């Protein structure tokens, strides 16, 4: 599901703006290299040219393919010819993160899998932090949930099993 999250985020980068692999990784909660690996395999139909390295650069073959898109979107190539000035064209990361969270929340609401039955205290603890589906649970770190008042080892084991059954994991 992490791949889908990265690809969703790439879709949200506005025309005429770019982000670095690390920017996307920070929002999704993974490293920039993992973002790059996803981008190398799953970019069909996505505005991949809006994702650069931290300096705003792209490898030469990608830059040549990106140039027409950048021209259409008003992104100028730096004098060194390696990419764009990321400081000038970087998307508003706070707005991008907010839009991403909203999109993910809407998707989870549509596709949510109810949480399994646990103890009443554990159920109340999850409800207090707004976790009502297994998908929402996967947005949290295991240690964060374990620290909730009322959450015990048995409930955590049940939640571990529910995540595994849904082919999900705790947030890394």
N, C-alpha and C positions, 0 to 999 in steps of 0.2 A: 504494500500500500504506500510505501515511501516514494516509490517511483511516481505514482499517481499524484502525490502531493507536490513533488518537484515540478511535474509537468503542468499541474494546475497553476502553480505559482508563475511559471514561465508565461503561460497564457495571459496572466494579469499584468505583465510589464507593459506599460503604455507605449504607443508608437512614439518614436523620437527620443526614447529613454533607454538606458542600458543599466544592467546590474552585473556585479561580479559573481562568480561561482560561490565565493565565500558569503556574499550577501544573501543569496538564496539558501545556502546551507545554514546560516544563522537563524533564518526565519523558520525553516523546517526542522532544525535540530540535528543536522548531520554535517559532515565535513565537506569542504569544497571539492576534494578529489572524488568523493562519492557523487556529488552533483555533476561533475564533469563526466564521470562514467555513465551516468544516466543519460546525459545530454548526447553522448557519443552514440547511443543505441536507440533512443526513443524521441527523435525530434521531428518526425514526419508531421507536417501540418502546423508546427509550432514556430513562433518567431524566434528561432535559435540565435539569430544575429543580434539579439538584444542582450545576450549573455557573453561576457568577456572575462578575461583574467582581472586581477586587482588593479592593473595599470591601464585597463581599457583596451588591451591588445588582443588580437586573435592570431592564430598561426596563419602564415601566408596563404595557403590554399583556401582556408575559411574566409579570410579577409576579402579575397577576390570575389567569393560568392556573396559576401555580406555587403559589399560596396553598393550594388544597385538598390538594396533595401535601405541602407543608410542614406543614400542620396534621396530616395523617395520620402524618407522620414526627417530629413534635414540634419542628419548627423554628419559632421565633417571629420575627415581623417586628419590626424595630427601631422605636423611637419615631418616627423620621422617615418611616416607611412606605415606604422605597425598597428594602428588602431585609432581609437578616439580618446579625447580628454574625458576620462570618466568623471572627473569632478564637475565638469560642465553638463554632462548628459545623464548622470546617475538619477535613477528614479527616486522619488520620495519613499524611503524605506519604511518609515512608520506608516504611511498611508497604504503601501503595498502589503505590509504585514497585517494591517487591520482588514483590508479587503480579502486577503487570504484566509484569515481566521473566520470571517463571515461566510465565505464560500464553503470552507470545510464544515463549519457548524451546520449550514443548510444541507449539505450533502449527508452528513451524519444523521441529521433529523429524518431525512427521507429514507435512509438505508439502515437505520439503527436496529441492532439486535439487543433485545432486553437483557439486562444483567441476570445472572443466575441467582437463585435464592441463597442467601447467606444469613448470618445471625441478624437480628433486628438492629443491634448497635452498629454493625458493619454497614447495613443497608442505609441507616440514617446518616452515617458518616459520609458515605458516597453521595447521598442526596444533598447534603449540605454544601458539597463542593460542585454540585451540578452534574454529577455523573449518573446517567440513567441508562446508558447503552454500553455494550462491550466496545463499540467503536470509540466512544468518548473516553472510556477507560484507557484505551491505547494511546491517548494524548498525554497521559500522566506517567511520571517515573514511578517505578515500583516502590522505591524508598519513600516517596512523597505520600503514596496511599498507605503504606505500612505505618506511617507516623500519625495517621488520623486517629482521633479518639474513638475507640470502639472497634478498631480493626485488629483482628487477631490472626495468628498463623493459619488457623483452619480456613478462615474467610479468604486470606491471601492465596491459599492453595486452590480454593474453588475458583477464584478470579484468574489464576494462572491457567487453569484448565479451560476456562471459558475463552480466554484469549487464544490459546493454542487451537481450540476447536474452530474458532473463527478465522484461523490463519493470520492472527495478529500478534503483536508483541508489545511489551511496555515501551514507552518512549525511551530512546537510548540516552 
